[in-house]
Amino acid sequence: MDNKNYARLSVMMFLQFFIWGAWFVTLGTYLAAVGFSGAEIGTAYLTNNIGAIIAPFFIGLIADRFFASEKIMAVLHIVGGVTLYMVSGMAEFGAIIAGLMLYNACYMPTLALVNAISFNQMGAPDEQFPRVRVWGTIGWIVAGLVITYGLARYGANIEATAVPMKMAAAASVLLGLYSFTLPHTPPGKSGEQVTIRDVLGLDALILLKDRAFAIFALCSLLISIPLAFYYAFTNLYLNELGVEGVAAKMSMGQMSEVAFMLLMPFFFRRLGVKWMLLVGMLAWVARYALFASAADSASVPVLIGGILLHGVCYDFFFVTGQIYVDRKANSTIRASAQGFITLLTYGIGLAIGSSLSGVVVDHFTENAVRGWGQIWWVPCAFAAIVAVLFSIIFNDRKMDATAAS
C-alpha cells in the first residue's frame, strides 16, 4: 500500500467513524429533550443493533456478489445522510424510529465495506490495517470535540438539539461523494452460490463443540447486554448531572482505547486470554460502580475515571475476543467465526441490552426525575454476575500458553 492509498483510506476511515460518533453519543440526550421516555430511547438505540443484524445479510447476499464495494458504500452513505437529516426534523416517536431504522440499515453495512476496501489495497494487513483503522477512532474523538467546542455558537446545550445529527448527515453525504473516488474493490464472491448459513457465519457453530469456546460465546453475548446501558444513557446522565462539555469528555474513552490498544501485547503475554477477558469484564463492573457512586455527588473526577475505563472495557474484552476467535478457528471458518461472534455481541446482545436499559431507566424514574444511582447498579450487578460465571467455568490453558509465547 503506497502513501497515496494510505491517505485515501485514512480519510475514509476518519469520516466513517466521525459520522457514528457525531449522532450516536448525543442521541439519548436529544430524545429526552423532546419528551421520549427511557423505553423509547432504548428502542431508538435498538435500531442500531437491528442494523447490525441486517448487515451480514446485505453484505453476503448483495454487496459481495453484485457491486463494487466503493460504489455501494457511496450510495448507502448518500441515502443514509439524507435520511438522517430528515430524522433530525421529526418529532413523533413512530416517525423517528422508522427513520432511524432506515438510516441504520444503510450505515451498519458500511462498517464491513470500509474494511473490505482497506484490505483489498493491503499487502500486509496485519501491519497496515491498524495504521488505517486508528483514524476511525480519531474521527470519533474529533466528532465529540467538534460538538462541544465547534458547535457551541448554536446554543449552550447543543447536545439536547438535533444539530449533531445534522452534522453527521452532512458528513455522511460527504463520505458518500468521496467514496466514488476510492480504489476500485470488485465484488469478492461474484457468481458464487450464496446460503443463509454462509451469511450468518453458522459454519462456526462447529466451534461450540469446544467447551471453552462455547462458554466464551455465551459470556460474550451476556456481557454485551449491560454494555448497552453505557451507549444509550451515559450522555443523558452526564448532562442531567450538569457536567460541562459532555461530548468532549466522553471522547476521552476513545483516547484511552488507543492507549490500551498499544499496551495490549504487553498485557496479553503476561495475563493470557482468560485474565485479559476477565479484566475487561471487571472494568465494566468498575465503570458502572463509579457512575452509580457519583450520581449524588456529581464528582467529575469519578465520572471521568469511569469514562477512561473504556479502553480496558473494549480492548481487553472485545479485541482480545477477536484475537481468541481468530486463533480458535481454522482458515476455512475464520471469517464465519468472526461474523458469528459479531452477531452475538453487536447484534443480539446489544439489542437485548438496548431494550432492557430503557425499561430499567423508566422503572427508576419518578415525576420525570431519574434515579441514576439505582439505574447504574443494575448493569453493574449484571456484569459482575457474568464476570463471576466466566471466572469459574472458563478455562483454556492451551490458548493461554500460546499467548504467553
NUKE-751996 format. One record per residue: x, y, z of N, C-alpha, C in turn. Coordinates in pm, whole numbers, padded with zeros to 5 digits, always signed. Layout:
N
XYZXYZXYZ ...
END
This chain:
405
+00085-00119+00000+00000+00000+00000+00089+00124+00000 +00075+00208-00103+00157+00328-00112+00098+00439-00026 +00173+00549-00016+00130+00660+00071+00000+00723+00024 -00022+00727-00109-00144+00786-00162-00267+00708-00116 -00260+00575-00129-00373+00494-00086-00389+00496+00065 -00278+00504+00137-00287+00514+00283-00365+00640+00323 -00335+00751+00256-00404+00877+00286-00552+00867+00250 -00583+00807+00134-00722+00797+00091-00804+00709+00187 -00745+00597+00227-00815+00506+00318-00828+00566+00457 -00730+00643+00500-00735+00706+00631-00846+00811+00638 -00863+00889+00531-00972+00987+00525-01107+00915+00529 -01117+00805+00453-01239+00726+00453-01273+00677+00594 -01174+00621+00664-01197+00566+00798-01230+00677+00897 -01164+00791+00885-01191+00906+00972-01337+00948+00961 -01385+00968+00838-01522+01012+00816-01623+00906+00859 -01590+00778+00836-01681+00668+00872-01716+00672+01020 -01619+00693+01106-01645+00691+01250-01675+00829+01306 -01637+00934+01235-01681+01069+01271-01834+01075+01264 -01890+01017+01160-02035+01015+01142-02103+00945+01260 -02055+00827+01293-02116+00748+01401-02105+00822+01535 -01986+00874+01564-01966+00944+01690-02046+01073+01700 -02078+01134+01585-02148+01262+01585-02294+01249+01630 -02363+01141+01592-02505+01130+01627-02531+01029+01739 -02450+00926+01747-02478+00814+01837-02464+00854+01983 -02363+00933+02015-02334+00968+02154-02442+01056+02215 -02490+01153+02138-02582+01253+02194-02730+01221+02168 -02760+01114+02098-02899+01085+02060-02990+01075+02182 -02946+01006+02287-03031+00989+02405-03068+01121+02470 -02971+01213+02478-02997+01345+02537-03098+01422+02453 -03083+01417+02321-03177+01487+02233-03318+01430+02246 -03330+01297+02246-03462+01235+02252-03529+01263+02386 -03451+01265+02495-03510+01301+02625-03560+01444+02624 -03488+01533+02554-03528+01674+02549-03658+01695+02473 -03686+01605+02376-03811+01620+02300-03923+01534+02359 -03899+01474+02478-04005+01408+02550-04009+01257+02543 -03903+01192+02492-03903+01046+02486-03883+00987+02625 -03949+00874+02652-03928+00801+02778-03800+00717+02766 -03761+00657+02879-03643+00571+02876-03661+00454+02781 -03778+00392+02783-03804+00278+02695-03798+00320+02548 -03848+00439+02518-03845+00488+02380-03703+00519+02336 -03621+00572+02427-03479+00595+02393-03410+00462+02367 -03439+00362+02451-03382+00230+02429-03422+00173+02294 -03546+00195+02255-03594+00148+02125-03519+00218+02011 -03490+00347+02028-03415+00421+01927-03276+00361+01907 -03210+00326+02016-03078+00263+02005-03088+00121+01953 -03200+00057+01976-03222-00078+01925-03215-00081+01773 -03254+00028+01707-03248+00031+01560-03105+00012+01510 -03006+00060+01589-02866+00040+01552-02828-00106+01560 -02877-00175+01663-02847-00317+01679-02916-00400+01571 -03039-00361+01535-03108-00432+01426-03031-00413+01295 -02977-00291+01276-02893-00267+01159-02773-00359+01156 -02714-00387+01274-02600-00479+01282-02640-00621+01246 -02765-00659+01279-02813-00792+01244-02843-00801+01094 -02895-00692+01037-02927-00689+00894-02801-00689+00809 -02696-00624+00858-02575-00601+00778-02517-00727+00714 -02503-00841+00787-02446-00959+00723-02528-01009+00605 -02662-00997+00615-02747-01038+00503-02719-00949+00382 -02710-00819+00407-02688-00724+00297-02554-00749+00231 -02449-00762+00313-02315-00782+00259-02304-00916+00190 -02355-01022+00255-02342-01156+00199-02427-01181+00076 -02549-01125+00075-02641-01153-00035-02628-01057-00152 -02580-00934-00126-02580-00833-00232-02439-00781-00261 -02379-00717-00161-02255-00644-00186-02141-00735-00231 -02129-00854-00171-02019-00943-00204-02032-01007-00341 -02150-00995-00403-02173-01070-00526-02208-00987-00649 -02254-00865-00630-02305-00792-00746-02244-00655-00768 -02192-00587-00664-02149-00448-00679-02010-00426-00620 -01938-00331-00679-01810-00290-00623-01834-00223-00488 -01748-00252-00391-01769-00204-00254-01777-00052-00245 -01687+00018-00319-01685+00164-00307-01810+00228-00365 -01870+00165-00468-01991+00220-00529-02111+00203-00437 -02125+00085-00379-02240+00063-00292-02226+00142-00163 -02102+00162-00116-02083+00244+00003-02123+00389-00026 -02091+00437-00146-02128+00573-00184-02280+00591-00179 -02352+00498-00236-02499+00508-00239-02556+00501-00098 -02505+00406-00017-02558+00390+00118-02536+00514+00203 -02419+00576+00192-02392+00695+00274-02472+00816+00227 -02493+00829+00098-02573+00942+00050-02719+00926+00092 -02775+00806+00070-02913+00780+00112-02925+00792+00264 -02826+00738+00336-02828+00747+00482-02820+00889+00531 -02734+00970+00468-02720+01109+00509-02849+01188+00490 -02915+01168+00376-03043+01236+00351-03147+01190+00452 -03149+01059+00481-03245+01005+00578-03223+01063+00716 -03096+01067+00761-03067+01119+00894-03102+01266+00906 -03081+01342+00800-03118+01483+00803-03270+01498+00817 -03345+01413+00750-03491+01418+00763-03534+01381+00905 -03466+01281+00964-03497+01240+01101-03475+01355+01198 -03373+01436+01173-03340+01546+01264-03451+01651+01271 -03543+01650+01174-03653+01745+01175-03784+01685+01222 -03782+01557+01263-03905+01490+01307-03923+01506+01457 -04048+01485+01502-04079+01499+01645-04157+01380+01699 -04227+01306+01613-04311+01196+01660-04229+01068+01673 -04261+00991+01776-04187+00868+01808-04182+00772+01690 -04297+00741+01633-04303+00644+01524-04220+00685+01404 -04227+00813+01368-04153+00862+01252-04002+00857+01276 -03960+00895+01396-03817+00894+01428-03763+00751+01428 -03837+00658+01487-03792+00519+01491-03782+00461+01350 -03884+00488+01267-03881+00439+01129-03763+00498+01053 -03738+00629+01073-03626+00694+01006-03492+00639+01053 -03477+00618+01184-03352+00562+01236-03332+00418+01189 -03440+00344+01174-03430+00207+01124-03374+00207+00982 -03427+00295+00897-03379+00305+00761-03234+00352+00759 -03203+00452+00841-03067+00504+00844-02966+00396+00886 -02996+00323+00993-02903+00220+01041-02891+00103+00945 -02999+00076+00870-02991-00027+00767-02895+00015+00656 -02879+00147+00639-02781+00199+00541-02641+00205+00600 -02630+00249+00727-02497+00274+00784-02423+00146+00825 -02489+00056+00894-02417-00057+00953-02347-00146+00849 -02404-00170+00730-02327-00248+00631-02198-00179+00587 -02191-00046+00599-02070+00024+00553-01951-00003+00644 -01976-00050+00768-01864-00087+00856-01784-00201+00797 -01853-00296+00735-01783-00407+00669-01722-00361+00536 -01789-00269+00469-01740-00224+00338-01608-00147+00350 -01594-00061+00453-01468+00013+00467-01354-00083+00494 -01381-00192+00567-01277-00292+00590-01240-00364+00462 -01342-00399+00383-01317-00469+00256-01234-00382+00161 -01267-00255+00152-01192-00163+00066-01048-00150+00115 -01031-00142+00247-00897-00129+00303-00814-00253+00277 -00866-00370+00310-00789-00494+00295-00754-00522+00149 -00839-00478+00058-00813-00502-00084-00689-00428-00134 -00647-00324-00062-00531-00244-00104-00404-00279-00026 -00413-00375+00064-00302-00403+00154-00232-00533+00123 -00100-00525+00118-00020-00646+00101+00012-00712+00232 +00017-00633+00341+00048-00685+00474-00054-00628+00572 -00178-00677+00570-00285-00618+00651-00257-00620+00801 -00183-00720+00851-00154-00724+00994-00079-00599+01040 +00007-00549+00955+00083-00429+00988+00013-00301+00943 -00051-00306+00826-00103-00185+00764-00242-00146+00813 -00329-00245+00842-00466-00210+00877-00476-00129+01007 -00402-00164+01114-00411-00080+01234-00376+00066+01209 -00283+00094+01118-00246+00232+01086-00362+00308+01022 -00446+00236+00949-00563+00298+00887-00679+00304+00986 -00701+00193+01059-00817+00185+01150-00810+00287+01263 -00689+00323+01307-00678+00417+01416-00738+00553+01381 -00744+00584+01250-00805+00710+01208-00956+00710+01231 -01017+00591+01238-01158+00584+01273-01180+00627+01417 -01095+00579+01508-01105+00620+01647-01080+00770+01661 -00984+00822+01586-00958+00966+01588-01080+01043+01538 -01147+00990+01436-01267+01053+01383-01377+01062+01488 -01396+00954+01566-01496+00954+01673-01460+01060+01777 -01331+01068+01814-01285+01166+01912-01311+01308+01862 -01275+01335+01738-01292+01469+01680-01440+01508+01677 -01528+01411+01650-01673+01440+01649-01716+01495+01785 -01670+01432+01894-01705+01479+02027-01650+01618+02055 -01528+01644+02011-01467+01775+02033-01539+01884+01953 -01578+01850+01831-01649+01947+01747-01784+01981+01808 -01856+01880+01860-01986+01905+01921-01972+02000+02039 -01872+01974+02123-01855+02054+02245-01802+02194+02217 -01704+02204+02129-01636+02332+02109-01671+02400+01977 -01691+02323+01871-01717+02383+01741-01860+02428+01721 -01955+02356+01785-02097+02389+01767-02154+02473+01881 -02068+02520+01969-02114+02595+02087-02192+02721+02049 -02161+02778+01934-02229+02902+01896-02376+02883+01867 -02417+02755+01846-02559+02728+01817-02642+02715+01944 -02579+02720+02061-02655+02711+02185-02571+02648+02295 -02605+02679+02421-02526+02630+02533-02541+02479+02550 -02661+02427+02526-02685+02284+02543-02706+02218+02408 -02603+02223+02326-02613+02177+02188-02645+02028+02180 -02607+01951+02282-02628+01807+02279-02775+01769+02293 -02858+01862+02339-03001+01837+02352-03077+01881+02228 -03005+01911+02120-03068+01953+01995-03038+01853+01884 -03096+01878+01768-03075+01790+01652-02953+01832+01570 -02880+01935+01614-02765+01983+01537-02659+01876+01517 -02621+01795+01621-02524+01689+01596-02568+01590+01489 -02698+01560+01484-02748+01470+01380-02733+01533+01241 -02759+01662+01232-02743+01731+01104-02597+01732+01060 -02505+01748+01157-02363+01743+01125-02325+01604+01074 -02377+01499+01139-02350+01363+01094-02407+01339+00954 -02526+01394+00928-02589+01377+00797-02504+01442+00688 -02453+01562+00714-02368+01631+00616-02240+01552+00591 -02180+01499+00699-02057+01420+00684-02084+01292+00607 -02204+01233+00625-02240+01111+00554-02250+01134+00404 -02314+01244+00365-02323+01277+00222-02183+01304+00166 -02099+01373+00245-01961+01400+00202-01885+01270+00179 -01896+01175+00273-01827+01047+00256-01884+00970+00138 -02015+00981+00116-02075+00915+00001-02015+00964-00130 -02003+01095-00144-01943+01151-00265-01795+01114-00276 -01726+01118-00162-01583+01084-00160-01561+00937-00198 -01658+00851-00163-01644+00707-00189-01629+00676-00338 -01686+00760-00424-01672+00737-00568-01527+00750-00614 -01443+00813-00533-01302+00831-00570-01211+00725-00509 -01267+00635-00427-01185+00535-00358-01137+00426-00454 -01031+00354-00417-00980+00246-00504-01088+00144-00537 -01086+00096-00659-01188+00000-00703-01174-00131-00626 -01286-00177-00571-01289-00302-00496-01403-00387-00550 -01375-00477-00643-01482-00556-00707-01544-00654-00609 -01666-00701-00637-01730-00799-00550-01645-00924-00539 -01621-00969-00415-01528-01079-00393-01583-01216-00423 -01717-01231-00429-01776-01363-00447-01873-01366-00564 -01840-01289-00667-01928-01282-00784-01945-01420-00847 -02071-01458-00869-02100-01585-00933-02111-01704-00839 -02073-01686-00715-02080-01797-00620-02222-01813-00566 -02258-01937-00535-02388-01963-00474-02386-01918-00329 -02492-01853-00286-02499-01800-00150-02601-01876-00068 -02568-01898+00059-02661-01962+00151-02671-01878+00278 -02784-01890+00346-02803-01820+00472-02699-01866+00574 -02659-01991+00565-02557-02045+00655-02426-01967+00641 -02389-01935+00516-02267-01856+00493-02283-01716+00549 -02399-01655+00522-02421-01516+00560-02413-01497+00711 -02472-01589+00787-02477-01576+00933-02354-01635+01003 -02262-01692+00924-02144-01749+00984-02174-01875+01064 -02277-01951+01023-02318-02067+01100-02221-02184+01089 -02128-02178+00993-02026-02282+00986-01942-02281+01113 -01939-02167+01180-01861-02155+01303-01926-02229+01419 -02050-02277+01402-02116-02348+01511-02041-02473+01553 -01958-02524+01462-01878-02642+01496-01785-02613+01613 -01747-02486+01628-01658-02448+01737-01725-02460+01873 -01859-02461+01876-01930-02471+02003-01914-02609+02067 -01862-02704+01991-01831-02835+02049-01714-02823+02147 -01635-02718+02128-01525-02689+02221-01584-02617+02342 -01574-02678+02460-01638-02624+02581-01592-02482+02610 -01462-02455+02596-01409-02321+02625-01468-02218+02531 -01477-02252+02403-01531-02156+02306-01680-02133+02331 -01753-02238+02365-01897-02225+02391-01921-02131+02510 -01839-02145+02615-01852-02057+02732-01817-01913+02695 -01711-01897+02615-01672-01764+02568-01785-01700+02488 -01847-01777+02398-01955-01724+02315-02074-01681+02400 -02111-01764+02497-02224-01732+02585-02195-01607+02667 -02077-01598+02725-02043-01483+02808-02027-01356+02724 -01984-01370+02600-01975-01255+02510-02113-01196+02486 -02212-01283+02464-02349-01236+02445-02400-01169+02572 -02377-01232+02687-02431-01181+02813-02367-01048+02853 -02237-01033+02836-02170-00910+02878-02208-00793+02787 -02256-00823+02665-02299-00717+02574-02430-00653+02618 -02506-00723+02704-02634-00669+02750-02614-00546+02839 -02531-00552+02945-02508-00430+03023-02430-00324+02948 -02356-00364+02847-02281-00268+02765-02373-00163+02704 -02496-00202+02668-02590-00112+02602-02629+00006+02689 -02628-00013+02821-02663+00098+02912-02569+00216+02890 -02441+00189+02872-02342+00296+02855-02369+00375+02728 -02389+00305+02617-02408+00372+02489-02536+00454+02485 -02642+00403+02545-02772+00469+02533-02791+00584+02631 -02732+00576+02751-02772+00671+02855-02660+00749+02922 -02534+00724+02889-02427+00799+02957-02433+00947+02926 -02454+00983+02800-02458+01124+02763-02571+01197+02834 -02689+01135+02839-02804+01194+02910-02773+01206+03059 -02715+01103+03117-02680+01103+03259-02586+01218+03294 -02479+01234+03218-02381+01338+03247-02441+01477+03228 -02524+01492+03126-02589+01622+03105-02685+01655+03219 -02760+01556+03268-02853+01582+03378-02780+01611+03509 -02656+01563+03522-02576+01597+03640-02516+01736+03630 -02526+01797+03512-02473+01932+03494-02326+01936+03455 -02273+01823+03408-02134+01820+03362-02121+01902+03234 -02018+01981+03222-01997+02064+03104-01913+01990+02999 -01942+02021+02872-01864+01962+02763-01869+01811+02762 -01988+01754+02772-02003+01609+02788-01948+01532+02668 -01981+01574+02547-01936+01501+02428-01784+01494+02422 -01719+01605+02454-01572+01607+02454-01517+01517+02563 -01578+01520+02681-01530+01435+02791-01551+01287+02758 -01662+01254+02693-01684+01114+02657-01586+01065+02553 -01533+01156+02471-01433+01115+02371-01303+01072+02436 -01285+01105+02565-01167+01057+02637-01167+00905+02646 -01284+00844+02638-01292+00698+02636-01224+00641+02514 -01242+00704+02398-01175+00659+02277-01024+00687+02282 -00987+00796+02350-00844+00824+02367-00777+00713+02447 -00845+00669+02553-00789+00559+02633-00788+00429+02554 -00884+00414+02463-00888+00295+02378-00761+00285+02295 -00717+00397+02239-00594+00398+02159-00475+00361+02247 -00468+00419+02368-00355+00393+02458-00349+00246+02499 -00462+00189+02537-00462+00049+02581-00441-00046+02464 -00479-00005+02343-00452-00088+02226-00302-00107+02209 -00225+00000+02232-00080-00008+02221-00020-00095+02331 -00086-00099+02447-00034-00176+02560-00078-00322+02558 -00170-00357+02470-00226-00492+02471-00123-00603+02457 -00026-00591+02366+00072-00701+02355+00143-00729+02487 +00177-00623+02560+00244-00637+02690+00157-00716+02787 +00030-00677+02800-00060-00743+02894-00097-00883+02847 -00109-00900+02716-00151-01029+02662-00051-01138+02698 +00078-01106+02687+00180-01205+02718+00181-01241+02867 +00149-01145+02953+00159-01166+03097+00030-01218+03160 -00083-01184+03104-00210-01222+03164-00272-01345+03099 -00251-01362+02969-00316-01471+02900-00460-01438+02864 -00524-01526+02788-00657-01499+02735-00762-01483+02845 -00766-01579+02939-00871-01576+03041-00867-01448+03122 -00750-01409+03168-00741-01291+03253-00760-01162+03175 -00721-01160+03049-00749-01043+02966-00900-01024+02953 -00970-01132+02921-01116-01124+02906-01182-01088+03039 -01133-01148+03148-01194-01122+03279-01170-00979+03325 -01049-00926+03302-01021-00787+03338-01112-00693+03259 -01136-00725+03130-01228-00644+03050-01368-00643+03109 -01417-00760+03153-01549-00767+03216-01554-00689+03347 -01450-00706+03430-01446-00636+03558-01437-00485+03541 -01380-00441+03429-01374-00297+03402-01514-00240+03384 -01606-00320+03324-01745-00275+03312-01809-00264+03450 -01780-00360+03537-01832-00355+03674-01784-00228+03743 -01653-00201+03731-01596-00083+03796-01653+00046+03739 -01670+00050+03608-01723+00171+03544-01862+00203+03596 -01950+00104+03597-02087+00130+03641-02093+00161+03791 -02004+00101+03870-01997+00132+04012-01956+00278+04033 -01860+00325+03953-01819+00465+03961-01933+00558+03923 -02004+00524+03816-02118+00606+03773-02226+00611+03881 -02254+00496+03942-02358+00491+04046-02317+00572+04168 -02191+00561+04207-02144+00631+04326-02138+00782+04307 -02125+00827+04181-02117+00970+04153-02252+01034+04126 -02359+00955+04132-02491+01006+04096-02536+01119+04188 -02500+01113+04316-02542+01216+04411-02441+01330+04421 -02313+01297+04413-02209+01399+04430-02175+01472+04302 -02205+01409+04186-02168+01465+04055-02018+01494+04049 -01938+01406+04109-01793+01423+04111-01735+01400+03972 -01686+01506+03911-01633+01495+03774-01513+01401+03766 -01417+01405+03861-01305+01311+03853-01350+01165+03855 -01451+01132+03938-01502+00996+03943-01566+00958+03810 -01644+01051+03754-01710+01025+03626-01608+01007+03514 -01505+01090+03512-01401+01078+03410-01327+00945+03426 -01308+00903+03552-01247+00772+03574-01328+00661+03509 -01461+00670+03522-01547+00571+03457-01537+00576+03306 -01527+00697+03251-01514+00712+03105-01381+00655+03056 -01273+00683+03131-01140+00638+03089-01125+00486+03092 -01213+00419+03166-01209+00273+03168-01252+00211+03035 -01301+00295+02944-01348+00242+02815-01238+00165+02743 -01114+00213+02753-01004+00144+02685-00989+00002+02734 -00999-00018+02866-00990-00153+02922-01115-00233+02886 -01231-00171+02903-01359-00238+02873-01361-00293+02731 -01325-00210+02636-01337-00250+02495-01219-00336+02450 -01096-00286+02471-00979-00356+02418-00959-00492+02483 -00968-00497+02616-00937-00621+02686-01040-00729+02661 -01166-00691+02640-01265-00795+02613-01289-00815+02464 -01330-00710+02395-01372-00729+02256-01254-00754+02161 -01148-00678+02174-01033-00701+02086-00966-00834+02120 -00951-00862+02250-00896-00992+02290-00986-01104+02239 -01117-01082+02246-01210-01182+02196-01193-01209+02048 -01170-01104+01969-01147-01121+01826-01020-01201+01800 -00917-01174+01880-00792-01250+01866-00814-01396+01905 -00890-01418+02013-00919-01554+02059-00994-01633+01951 -01094-01571+01892-01171-01637+01786-01080-01670+01668 -00993-01575+01631-00904-01596+01517-00814-01717+01540 -00771-01736+01665-00679-01846+01695-00752-01979+01713 -00877-01975+01753-00953-02098+01772-01002-02156+01640 -01029-02069+01543-01087-02113+01416-00978-02142+01314 -00999-02245+01234-00904-02269+01124-00937-02176+01007 -00852-02175+00908-00863-02078+00799-00993-02089+00721 -01054-02209+00719-01175-02227+00638-01299-02167+00702 -01298-02149+00835-01417-02095+00902-01384-01968+00980 -01267-01910+00961-01226-01794+01041-01321-01675+01023 -01353-01645+00896-01444-01533+00870-01582-01561+00928 -01629-01685+00913-01759-01722+00968-01761-01709+01119 -01652-01747+01183-01644-01740+01329-01650-01595+01377 -01578-01505+01310-01582-01364+01348-01722-01307+01326 -01786-01346+01216-01921-01299+01188-02021-01349+01292 -02002-01473+01336-02092-01532+01436-02081-01458+01570 -01959-01429+01614-01940-01358+01741-01992-01215+01730 -01971-01151+01615-02025-01016+01595-02177-01015+01603 -02239-01117+01545-02385-01129+01551-02432-01145+01696 -02359-01225+01775-02396-01247+01914-02383-01120+01998 -02276-01042+01973-02246-00928+02059-02315-00800+02011 -02271-00749+01897-02325-00623+01845-02469-00636+01797 -02509-00758+01763-02647-00778+01720-02738-00816+01834 -02736-00943+01875-02832-00995+01972-02810-00937+02112 -02686-00940+02161-02658-00894+02296-02693-00748+02317 -02645-00661+02230-02674-00519+02242-02822-00489+02217 -02887-00569+02132-03030-00548+02108-03109-00575+02236 -03076-00684+02305-03143-00713+02433-03114-00601+02532 -02987-00559+02538-02948-00454+02631-03015-00321+02604 -03030-00284+02477-03095-00158+02443-03240-00157+02491 -03309-00268+02471-03448-00277+02516-03457-00278+02668 -03370-00357+02733-03372-00368+02878-03335-00237+02946 -03237-00166+02890-03190-00043+02955-03301+00061+02966 -03381+00074+02860-03491+00170+02864-03595+00135+02969 -03623+00006+02984-03720-00039+03084-03668-00009+03224 -03539-00034+03246-03478-00008+03378-03482+00141+03410 -03448+00225+03313-03449+00370+03336-03589+00417+03373 -03689+00370+03301-03827+00410+03333-03870+00360+03471 -03825+00241+03509-03861+00183+03638-03811+00270+03754 -03694+00330+03737-03636+00412+03841-03654+00562+03815 -03757+00595+03737-03791+00735+03712-03924+00768+03777 -03925+00874+03856-04048+00916+03925-04064+01067+03912 -04178+01108+03860-04205+01251+03839-04097+01315+03752 -04060+01244+03647-03961+01290+03549-03820+01304+03608 -03797+01251+03727-03664+01254+03789-03607+01112+03785 -03494+01096+03721-03433+00964+03707-03342+00933+03825 -03359+00815+03880-03273+00772+03992-03148+00706+03940 -03052+00788+03898-02936+00735+03828-02853+00639+03913 -02844+00666+04043-02769+00575+04129-02824+00434+04123 -02956+00421+04132-03020+00289+04124-03007+00231+03983 -03019+00316+03882-03012+00269+03744-02878+00203+03716 -02767+00268+03752-02635+00216+03716-02597+00090+03792 -02658+00069+03912-02626-00054+03984-02680-00177+03912 -02780-00161+03828-02838-00277+03756-02737-00334+03657 -02681-00256+03560-02581-00315+03472-02454-00354+03547 -02422-00284+03657-02306-00320+03737-02322-00462+03792 -02437-00489+03852-02462-00622+03908-02466-00728+03799 -02527-00696+03685-02537-00790+03574-02397-00827+03525 -02313-00725+03503-02176-00751+03456-02096-00830+03558 -02118-00803+03688-02047-00875+03793-02084-01023+03792 -02212-01054+03773-02256-01193+03769-02193-01266+03651 -02190-01200+03534-02128-01261+03416-01980-01285+03440 -01912-01187+03501-01769-01200+03528-01739-01317+03621 -01820-01329+03728-01801-01440+03822-01825-01573+03752 -01933-01580+03674-01964-01702+03599-01848-01739+03507 -01796-01640+03436-01686-01664+03343-01561-01712+03416 -01529-01648+03528-01407-01682+03602-01410-01825+03654 -01531-01875+03685-01544-02010+03742-01540-02118+03634 -01610-02094+03523-01631-02206+03428-01544-02199+03303 -01477-02083+03276-01395-02076+03154-01252-02119+03184 -01198-02203+03098-01059-02243+03112-01008-02290+02976 -00900-02228+02930-00838-02269+02804-00686-02256+02820 -00626-02352+02890-00483-02344+02920-00398-02345+02794 -00442-02419+02694-00366-02425+02570-00354-02288+02505 -00465-02212+02505-00463-02080+02445-00380-01983+02529 -00384-01996+02661-00302-01912+02748-00153-01938+02724 -00118-02064+02701+00022-02098+02674+00067-02036+02542 -00024-02036+02444+00007-01975+02315+00027-01825+02330 -00057-01759+02410-00046-01615+02432+00085-01582+02500 +00125-01664+02597+00248-01638+02671+00371-01647+02582 +00362-01733+02479+00477-01747+02388+00480-01643+02279 
END
